[in-house]
Amino acid sequence: MSIDLQACSPFIPSEDVLSQSLLPDKAVQLATESAKLTGRMAPQTKQMLIAHMAVINAYYSNLIEGNRTLPHEIRAAQEGAFSSDPAKRDL
């Protein structure tokens, strides 16, 4: 099986195309508007995102290490409800 490196390369439009496009201006506008949101998140939303991101980070870290744990198992472990199976508990 061969890998087509061209398919993995990012698409970069030419200078001519970019000069006629609104995309660069929209990118700057998006960055400017998103910066205005800094620190404006409701505390409950922030806590929910922190909890979900901890599960997501653990899930993908475990996958990278070759360990298959499911999000509901990670949440249970975070709450102190560890699996009775020693091999699963260690994950």
N, CA, C and O atoms as CSV, one atom per row, in Angstrom:
chain,resi,resn,atom,element,x,y,z
A,1,MET,N,N,0.849,-1.176,0.000
A,1,MET,CA,C,0.000,0.000,0.000
A,1,MET,C,C,0.892,1.235,0.000
A,1,MET,O,O,1.766,1.376,0.856
A,2,SER,N,N,0.676,2.111,-0.941
A,2,SER,CA,C,1.485,3.330,-1.007
A,2,SER,C,C,0.648,4.521,-0.522
A,2,SER,O,O,-0.580,4.531,-0.612
A,3,ILE,N,N,1.350,5.492,-0.020
A,3,ILE,CA,C,0.696,6.703,0.482
A,3,ILE,C,C,0.936,7.821,-0.515
A,3,ILE,O,O,2.072,8.081,-0.912
A,4,ASP,N,N,-0.128,8.471,-0.912
A,4,ASP,CA,C,-0.034,9.601,-1.828
A,4,ASP,C,C,0.281,10.845,-1.010
A,4,ASP,O,O,-0.608,11.424,-0.386
A,5,LEU,N,N,1.545,11.254,-1.012
A,5,LEU,CA,C,1.955,12.414,-0.217
A,5,LEU,C,C,1.285,13.695,-0.685
A,5,LEU,O,O,1.104,14.624,0.103
A,6,GLN,N,N,0.920,13.753,-1.948
A,6,GLN,CA,C,0.214,14.934,-2.463
A,6,GLN,C,C,-1.115,15.107,-1.726
A,6,GLN,O,O,-1.535,16.232,-1.454
A,7,ALA,N,N,-1.772,13.995,-1.406
A,7,ALA,CA,C,-3.058,14.053,-0.717
A,7,ALA,C,C,-2.898,14.538,0.721
A,7,ALA,O,O,-3.861,15.016,1.320
A,8,CYS,N,N,-1.705,14.424,1.276
A,8,CYS,CA,C,-1.450,14.844,2.653
A,8,CYS,C,C,-0.962,16.282,2.754
A,8,CYS,O,O,-0.857,16.828,3.852
A,9,SER,N,N,-0.667,16.891,1.621
A,9,SER,CA,C,-0.138,18.257,1.614
A,9,SER,C,C,-1.267,19.262,1.773
A,9,SER,O,O,-2.353,19.068,1.227
A,10,PRO,N,N,-1.019,20.333,2.515
A,10,PRO,CA,C,-2.067,21.351,2.657
A,10,PRO,C,C,-2.268,22.097,1.348
A,10,PRO,O,O,-1.332,22.269,0.567
A,11,PHE,N,N,-3.481,22.532,1.122
A,11,PHE,CA,C,-3.775,23.339,-0.064
A,11,PHE,C,C,-3.451,24.784,0.261
A,11,PHE,O,O,-3.978,25.340,1.224
A,12,ILE,N,N,-2.592,25.393,-0.531
A,12,ILE,CA,C,-2.228,26.793,-0.332
A,12,ILE,C,C,-2.573,27.529,-1.624
A,12,ILE,O,O,-1.958,27.286,-2.662
A,13,PRO,N,N,-3.555,28.429,-1.560
A,13,PRO,CA,C,-3.931,29.162,-2.774
A,13,PRO,C,C,-2.796,30.076,-3.249
A,13,PRO,O,O,-1.940,30.486,-2.464
A,14,SER,N,N,-2.807,30.379,-4.521
A,14,SER,CA,C,-1.782,31.259,-5.092
A,14,SER,C,C,-1.996,32.688,-4.598
A,14,SER,O,O,-3.076,33.038,-4.123
A,15,GLU,N,N,-0.953,33.504,-4.717
A,15,GLU,CA,C,-1.038,34.912,-4.314
A,15,GLU,C,C,-2.108,35.642,-5.116
A,15,GLU,O,O,-2.816,36.490,-4.573
A,16,ASP,N,N,-2.234,35.322,-6.411
A,16,ASP,CA,C,-3.246,35.966,-7.253
A,16,ASP,C,C,-4.650,35.687,-6.736
A,16,ASP,O,O,-5.487,36.586,-6.653
A,17,VAL,N,N,-4.889,34.440,-6.395
A,17,VAL,CA,C,-6.211,34.056,-5.892
A,17,VAL,C,C,-6.480,34.733,-4.542
A,17,VAL,O,O,-7.571,35.252,-4.306
A,18,LEU,N,N,-5.478,34.720,-3.665
A,18,LEU,CA,C,-5.653,35.344,-2.352
A,18,LEU,C,C,-5.898,36.842,-2.457
A,18,LEU,O,O,-6.670,37.398,-1.676
A,19,SER,N,N,-5.255,37.499,-3.406
A,19,SER,CA,C,-5.431,38.949,-3.552
A,19,SER,C,C,-6.844,39.303,-3.990
A,19,SER,O,O,-7.291,40.429,-3.772
A,20,GLN,N,N,-7.551,38.367,-4.602
A,20,GLN,CA,C,-8.925,38.606,-5.061
A,20,GLN,C,C,-9.961,38.042,-4.089
A,20,GLN,O,O,-11.165,38.158,-4.323
A,21,SER,N,N,-9.496,37.440,-3.013
A,21,SER,CA,C,-10.393,36.745,-2.095
A,21,SER,C,C,-10.629,37.556,-0.820
A,21,SER,O,O,-9.782,38.348,-0.407
A,22,LEU,N,N,-11.777,37.348,-0.217
A,22,LEU,CA,C,-12.078,37.954,1.082
A,22,LEU,C,C,-11.602,37.078,2.233
A,22,LEU,O,O,-11.682,37.477,3.395
A,23,LEU,N,N,-11.103,35.878,1.912
A,23,LEU,CA,C,-10.718,34.920,2.941
A,23,LEU,C,C,-9.672,35.464,3.921
A,23,LEU,O,O,-9.858,35.302,5.127
A,24,PRO,N,N,-8.578,36.105,3.468
A,24,PRO,CA,C,-7.614,36.635,4.447
A,24,PRO,C,C,-8.238,37.650,5.407
A,24,PRO,O,O,-7.952,37.634,6.604
A,25,ASP,N,N,-9.090,38.532,4.878
A,25,ASP,CA,C,-9.758,39.515,5.747
A,25,ASP,C,C,-10.689,38.828,6.732
A,25,ASP,O,O,-10.770,39.221,7.896
A,26,LYS,N,N,-11.393,37.801,6.264
A,26,LYS,CA,C,-12.296,37.073,7.154
A,26,LYS,C,C,-11.523,36.335,8.244
A,26,LYS,O,O,-11.992,36.234,9.378
A,27,ALA,N,N,-10.343,35.819,7.906
A,27,ALA,CA,C,-9.509,35.127,8.898
A,27,ALA,C,C,-9.075,36.103,9.989
A,27,ALA,O,O,-9.106,35.770,11.174
A,28,VAL,N,N,-8.671,37.303,9.586
A,28,VAL,CA,C,-8.279,38.321,10.568
A,28,VAL,C,C,-9.485,38.719,11.418
A,28,VAL,O,O,-9.361,38.878,12.632
A,29,GLN,N,N,-10.634,38.878,10.795
A,29,GLN,CA,C,-11.854,39.239,11.527
A,29,GLN,C,C,-12.231,38.144,12.520
A,29,GLN,O,O,-12.626,38.444,13.646
A,30,LEU,N,N,-12.113,36.878,12.116
A,30,LEU,CA,C,-12.422,35.764,13.013
A,30,LEU,C,C,-11.491,35.778,14.222
A,30,LEU,O,O,-11.935,35.601,15.356
A,31,ALA,N,N,-10.203,35.989,13.975
A,31,ALA,CA,C,-9.242,36.031,15.079
A,31,ALA,C,C,-9.547,37.196,16.019
A,31,ALA,O,O,-9.461,37.049,17.239
A,32,THR,N,N,-9.900,38.347,15.459
A,32,THR,CA,C,-10.221,39.530,16.268
A,32,THR,C,C,-11.471,39.299,17.104
A,32,THR,O,O,-11.490,39.600,18.298
A,33,GLU,N,N,-12.506,38.770,16.481
A,33,GLU,CA,C,-13.765,38.533,17.201
A,33,GLU,C,C,-13.606,37.453,18.263
A,33,GLU,O,O,-14.160,37.576,19.355
A,34,SER,N,N,-12.855,36.395,17.955
A,34,SER,CA,C,-12.684,35.324,18.943
A,34,SER,C,C,-11.870,35.811,20.136
A,34,SER,O,O,-12.076,35.347,21.257
A,35,ALA,N,N,-10.944,36.745,19.901
A,35,ALA,CA,C,-10.155,37.298,21.007
A,35,ALA,C,C,-11.048,38.058,21.988
A,35,ALA,O,O,-10.751,38.117,23.181
A,36,LYS,N,N,-12.133,38.635,21.490
A,36,LYS,CA,C,-13.064,39.370,22.361
A,36,LYS,C,C,-13.786,38.439,23.337
A,36,LYS,O,O,-14.313,38.893,24.353
A,37,LEU,N,N,-13.813,37.145,23.034
A,37,LEU,CA,C,-14.506,36.184,23.890
A,37,LEU,C,C,-13.660,35.725,25.075
A,37,LEU,O,O,-14.170,35.078,25.990
A,38,THR,N,N,-12.384,36.053,25.063
A,38,THR,CA,C,-11.481,35.618,26.125
A,38,THR,C,C,-12.003,36.051,27.482
A,38,THR,O,O,-12.270,37.230,27.715
A,39,GLY,N,N,-12.145,35.080,28.375
A,39,GLY,CA,C,-12.594,35.374,29.731
A,39,GLY,C,C,-14.076,35.648,29.867
A,39,GLY,O,O,-14.524,36.049,30.942
A,40,ARG,N,N,-14.849,35.447,28.821
A,40,ARG,CA,C,-16.273,35.772,28.867
A,40,ARG,C,C,-17.160,34.533,28.926
A,40,ARG,O,O,-18.348,34.601,28.613
A,41,MET,N,N,-16.596,33.429,29.317
A,41,MET,CA,C,-17.353,32.183,29.373
A,41,MET,C,C,-18.018,32.060,30.752
A,41,MET,O,O,-17.418,32.375,31.780
A,42,ALA,N,N,-19.236,31.606,30.741
A,42,ALA,CA,C,-19.933,31.387,32.005
A,42,ALA,C,C,-19.186,30.314,32.805
A,42,ALA,O,O,-18.702,29.343,32.225
A,43,PRO,N,N,-19.087,30.477,34.123
A,43,PRO,CA,C,-18.346,29.506,34.936
A,43,PRO,C,C,-18.840,28.068,34.765
A,43,PRO,O,O,-18.036,27.136,34.743
A,44,GLN,N,N,-20.157,27.884,34.645
A,44,GLN,CA,C,-20.693,26.533,34.474
A,44,GLN,C,C,-20.240,25.928,33.145
A,44,GLN,O,O,-19.922,24.741,33.074
A,45,THR,N,N,-20.213,26.742,32.102
A,45,THR,CA,C,-19.767,26.272,30.796
A,45,THR,C,C,-18.294,25.907,30.852
A,45,THR,O,O,-17.878,24.889,30.298
A,46,LYS,N,N,-17.507,26.739,31.521
A,46,LYS,CA,C,-16.076,26.478,31.647
A,46,LYS,C,C,-15.823,25.154,32.364
A,46,LYS,O,O,-14.992,24.359,31.925
A,47,GLN,N,N,-16.530,24.915,33.455
A,47,GLN,CA,C,-16.354,23.671,34.202
A,47,GLN,C,C,-16.771,22.464,33.376
A,47,GLN,O,O,-16.123,21.419,33.435
A,48,MET,N,N,-17.853,22.599,32.603
A,48,MET,CA,C,-18.307,21.489,31.756
A,48,MET,C,C,-17.265,21.180,30.686
A,48,MET,O,O,-16.969,20.014,30.427
A,49,LEU,N,N,-16.708,22.218,30.064
A,49,LEU,CA,C,-15.683,22.002,29.050
A,49,LEU,C,C,-14.432,21.364,29.642
A,49,LEU,O,O,-13.828,20.489,29.022
A,50,ILE,N,N,-14.044,21.794,30.830
A,50,ILE,CA,C,-12.879,21.216,31.494
A,50,ILE,C,C,-13.101,19.719,31.726
A,50,ILE,O,O,-12.215,18.905,31.466
A,51,ALA,N,N,-14.290,19.367,32.217
A,51,ALA,CA,C,-14.596,17.960,32.493
A,51,ALA,C,C,-14.591,17.128,31.207
A,51,ALA,O,O,-14.035,16.030,31.178
A,52,HIS,N,N,-15.206,17.649,30.155
A,52,HIS,CA,C,-15.259,16.918,28.885
A,52,HIS,C,C,-13.875,16.810,28.247
A,52,HIS,O,O,-13.518,15.763,27.708
A,53,MET,N,N,-13.102,17.885,28.308
A,53,MET,CA,C,-11.761,17.852,27.706
A,53,MET,C,C,-10.843,16.882,28.454
A,53,MET,O,O,-9.974,16.264,27.839
A,54,ALA,N,N,-11.020,16.740,29.759
A,54,ALA,CA,C,-10.216,15.779,30.514
A,54,ALA,C,C,-10.485,14.363,30.018
A,54,ALA,O,O,-9.559,13.561,29.888
A,55,VAL,N,N,-11.749,14.056,29.742
A,55,VAL,CA,C,-12.108,12.730,29.216
A,55,VAL,C,C,-11.527,12.547,27.811
A,55,VAL,O,O,-10.949,11.506,27.499
A,56,ILE,N,N,-11.687,13.564,26.976
A,56,ILE,CA,C,-11.179,13.486,25.602
A,56,ILE,C,C,-9.664,13.313,25.604
A,56,ILE,O,O,-9.134,12.483,24.866
A,57,ASN,N,N,-8.967,14.087,26.426
A,57,ASN,CA,C,-7.505,13.976,26.489
A,57,ASN,C,C,-7.077,12.590,26.973
A,57,ASN,O,O,-6.149,11.996,26.423
A,58,ALA,N,N,-7.747,12.083,27.993
A,58,ALA,CA,C,-7.415,10.754,28.510
A,58,ALA,C,C,-7.691,9.683,27.450
A,58,ALA,O,O,-6.889,8.769,27.258
A,59,TYR,N,N,-8.825,9.803,26.770
A,59,TYR,CA,C,-9.194,8.834,25.740
A,59,TYR,C,C,-8.112,8.741,24.662
A,59,TYR,O,O,-7.642,7.651,24.335
A,60,TYR,N,N,-7.721,9.904,24.111
A,60,TYR,CA,C,-6.744,9.889,23.027
A,60,TYR,C,C,-5.343,9.547,23.527
A,60,TYR,O,O,-4.584,8.897,22.807
A,61,SER,N,N,-4.984,9.958,24.721
A,61,SER,CA,C,-3.687,9.564,25.283
A,61,SER,C,C,-3.612,8.047,25.415
A,61,SER,O,O,-2.597,7.431,25.088
A,62,ASN,N,N,-4.701,7.457,25.899
A,62,ASN,CA,C,-4.735,6.007,26.024
A,62,ASN,C,C,-4.642,5.325,24.663
A,62,ASN,O,O,-3.955,4.313,24.525
A,63,LEU,N,N,-5.327,5.870,23.654
A,63,LEU,CA,C,-5.248,5.283,22.305
A,63,LEU,C,C,-3.826,5.344,21.771
A,63,LEU,O,O,-3.338,4.382,21.179
A,64,ILE,N,N,-3.159,6.477,21.981
A,64,ILE,CA,C,-1.778,6.625,21.518
A,64,ILE,C,C,-0.895,5.569,22.170
A,64,ILE,O,O,0.016,5.039,21.535
A,65,GLU,N,N,-1.162,5.264,23.427
A,65,GLU,CA,C,-0.383,4.264,24.158
A,65,GLU,C,C,-0.820,2.837,23.850
A,65,GLU,O,O,-0.244,1.880,24.369
A,66,GLY,N,N,-1.846,2.693,22.998
A,66,GLY,CA,C,-2.316,1.372,22.617
A,66,GLY,C,C,-3.338,0.775,23.569
A,66,GLY,O,O,-3.610,-0.424,23.520
A,67,ASN,N,N,-3.905,1.606,24.434
A,67,ASN,CA,C,-4.897,1.133,25.405
A,67,ASN,C,C,-6.287,1.593,24.988
A,67,ASN,O,O,-6.520,2.778,24.751
A,68,ARG,N,N,-7.195,0.643,24.905
A,68,ARG,CA,C,-8.561,0.965,24.472
A,68,ARG,C,C,-9.448,1.131,25.709
A,68,ARG,O,O,-9.894,0.153,26.310
A,69,THR,N,N,-9.689,2.389,26.072
A,69,THR,CA,C,-10.645,2.682,27.136
A,69,THR,C,C,-11.750,3.540,26.532
A,69,THR,O,O,-11.499,4.352,25.642
A,70,LEU,N,N,-12.950,3.358,27.012
A,70,LEU,CA,C,-14.084,4.110,26.491
A,70,LEU,C,C,-14.375,5.316,27.384
A,70,LEU,O,O,-14.085,5.291,28.580
A,71,PRO,N,N,-14.951,6.375,26.797
A,71,PRO,CA,C,-15.220,7.582,27.584
A,71,PRO,C,C,-16.015,7.334,28.865
A,71,PRO,O,O,-15.723,7.943,29.895
A,72,HIS,N,N,-17.017,6.447,28.820
A,72,HIS,CA,C,-17.798,6.212,30.038
A,72,HIS,C,C,-16.940,5.526,31.116
A,72,HIS,O,O,-17.167,5.724,32.309
A,73,GLU,N,N,-15.957,4.721,30.693
A,73,GLU,CA,C,-15.050,4.096,31.658
A,73,GLU,C,C,-14.121,5.138,32.282
A,73,GLU,O,O,-13.818,5.078,33.474
A,74,ILE,N,N,-13.678,6.083,31.474
A,74,ILE,CA,C,-12.810,7.149,31.971
A,74,ILE,C,C,-13.575,8.019,32.965
A,74,ILE,O,O,-13.058,8.351,34.031
A,75,ARG,N,N,-14.818,8.389,32.612
A,75,ARG,CA,C,-15.639,9.199,33.534
A,75,ARG,C,C,-15.856,8.480,34.859
A,75,ARG,O,O,-15.759,9.090,35.924
A,76,ALA,N,N,-16.147,7.193,34.795
A,76,ALA,CA,C,-16.362,6.416,36.022
A,76,ALA,C,C,-15.098,6.419,36.877
A,76,ALA,O,O,-15.174,6.585,38.094
A,77,ALA,N,N,-13.937,6.237,36.249
A,77,ALA,CA,C,-12.674,6.235,36.990
A,77,ALA,C,C,-12.404,7.605,37.614
A,77,ALA,O,O,-11.900,7.688,38.733
A,78,GLN,N,N,-12.739,8.677,36.895
A,78,GLN,CA,C,-12.564,10.022,37.444
A,78,GLN,C,C,-13.419,10.233,38.697
A,78,GLN,O,O,-13.062,11.007,39.585
A,79,GLU,N,N,-14.544,9.537,38.749
A,79,GLU,CA,C,-15.447,9.647,39.902
A,79,GLU,C,C,-15.101,8.641,40.989
A,79,GLU,O,O,-15.797,8.559,42.001
A,80,GLY,N,N,-14.022,7.866,40.791
A,80,GLY,CA,C,-13.573,6.915,41.796
A,80,GLY,C,C,-14.160,5.528,41.662
A,80,GLY,O,O,-13.899,4.662,42.498
A,81,ALA,N,N,-14.952,5.301,40.619
A,81,ALA,CA,C,-15.561,3.984,40.391
A,81,ALA,C,C,-14.675,3.208,39.417
A,81,ALA,O,O,-14.935,3.178,38.214
A,82,PHE,N,N,-13.627,2.583,39.953
A,82,PHE,CA,C,-12.681,1.854,39.125
A,82,PHE,C,C,-13.197,0.452,38.832
A,82,PHE,O,O,-13.946,-0.132,39.615
A,83,SER,N,N,-12.781,-0.069,37.693
A,83,SER,CA,C,-13.164,-1.423,37.289
A,83,SER,C,C,-12.590,-2.438,38.272
A,83,SER,O,O,-11.507,-2.244,38.823
A,84,SER,N,N,-13.339,-3.531,38.484
A,84,SER,CA,C,-12.842,-4.605,39.349
A,84,SER,C,C,-11.814,-5.470,38.612
A,84,SER,O,O,-11.077,-6.232,39.237
A,85,ASP,N,N,-11.769,-5.349,37.292
A,85,ASP,CA,C,-10.779,-6.061,36.480
A,85,ASP,C,C,-9.441,-5.320,36.613
A,85,ASP,O,O,-9.333,-4.174,36.176
A,86,PRO,N,N,-8.429,-5.949,37.205
A,86,PRO,CA,C,-7.145,-5.273,37.453
A,86,PRO,C,C,-6.511,-4.699,36.178
A,86,PRO,O,O,-5.936,-3.611,36.221
A,87,ALA,N,N,-6.604,-5.401,35.059
A,87,ALA,CA,C,-5.999,-4.920,33.818
A,87,ALA,C,C,-6.692,-3.637,33.338
A,87,ALA,O,O,-6.034,-2.692,32.904
A,88,LYS,N,N,-8.032,-3.619,33.424
A,88,LYS,CA,C,-8.788,-2.427,33.008
A,88,LYS,C,C,-8.583,-1.284,34.002
A,88,LYS,O,O,-8.467,-0.127,33.600
A,89,ARG,N,N,-8.538,-1.598,35.269
A,89,ARG,CA,C,-8.365,-0.586,36.304
A,89,ARG,C,C,-7.059,0.173,36.101
A,89,ARG,O,O,-7.004,1.388,36.288
A,90,ASP,N,N,-6.008,-0.549,35.717
A,90,ASP,CA,C,-4.713,0.100,35.514
A,90,ASP,C,C,-4.698,1.064,34.327
A,90,ASP,O,O,-3.874,1.977,34.283
A,91,LEU,N,N,-5.600,0.867,33.369
A,91,LEU,CA,C,-5.664,1.768,32.216
A,91,LEU,C,C,-6.230,3.106,32.637
A,91,LEU,O,O,-6.366,4.007,31.809
